[in-house]
Amino acid sequence: MSSVEEDSSKDNKPKKLTSWIWQYFKEETKEVRKEEECINVLFMMCQVKEGLSSDICSTEYARKNSSTENIISHLHSKHNIVQSGKVNILMCIIVLYDLYIVY
């Protein structure tokens, strides 16, 4: 099951894929009905797979500009992924605990 979320932007021109997010997302053009006509819309689809037996996430965002803010937010909130890699909650707790003990 996939969900479609809009990325706030204006055009559908092909963009150069330079952001770190593209290791987790792929682009796909889909034909979408808008009023009386069909238009081609560029979508970004999440390819994150949480485990060997799970399906890929498949959350889609309509790509309308070069902003990756919504994608970065999705990766962080849904998959605990940040630019430097997976967020390790246990490691964060240990570091915070060590900082607390030092001070």
N, C-alpha and C positions, 0 to 999 in steps of 0.2 A: 504494500500500500504506500503510495507516495502523496505528499502534500505539496501544493504549489503556493509559493509566497512571492510577492512582488518586490523587486529591487527598485528603489526610487531613482529612475533615470529617464533619459529622453530619446535616445536613438538606438538603432539596431546594427550599426556599423561593426564590422569585425575589429576586434581589439588585439593588441599584442599581449600575450599571456606571460607576464613577468612576475606576478605575485607568487608567494610561497603556497597560496591556497590551491593552486592548480594541481598539486600532487594529490589532492583530495576531491577535486571536482572535475567534471568534464562538461564540455559545451555540446549542445544539441539544438538543431533548428527544428521547430515544430510548426505546423500549419494550424493557426488559431482563427476561429470565426469571430469577426468583429462587425457587429451590425449585419449588413447585407453582404459583406465580402470576407474572403479568407486572406489572412496575412501571415507571413513567415515571422516567427518570433524566436529569438535566440534565448535559450534557457541554459542555466548552469545546474547540474545534477550532482548531488553529494554521492561519492563513491566509497564512503567509510563503511567498513564491515567490522562490527565489534568483536566477533568471534568466528571460529571456523564453521560453526553450524548456523550462523545467523545470515540474514539477507543484507544486502547493502542498504544504506539509509534511504537513498533515492529522493530526498527532499529537493524540490526544484525552486529555483528563483529565476524570474524573467530578467534577462540581462539588458538593461537599458542605458547604462553608462559604464564607466571604468571603475566605479567604486566597488571595493570588496568588503566594506564595513559590515553589511548584513551577513556575508559568508563567514567572515572572521567571528562574528558573534555566534552564528550557528555552530561552527566548529568548537568554540569554547563552551557554549552552554549545553549542547547536545552530546558532544563527544570528548570533552575535556582536552581538546587539542589547542595548543597555542603555537606561535611561530617557532619556538625552540623545540617543539615536540609535545608529547603527552604530558599533561600536568599530573604529577605524582603526589596525591593528597598526603600520603603517609610521610613522604620526604619533606613536604612543606611543614607538617606538624613537628617533625623532628628538628628542623632548622629553627622554627619559631621557639620551640622548647629550649634549644641550646642558647638562643639569644636571650631568652628570659632568665636562664640560670646565670649567664655571664653578667647580666646587669642586676 
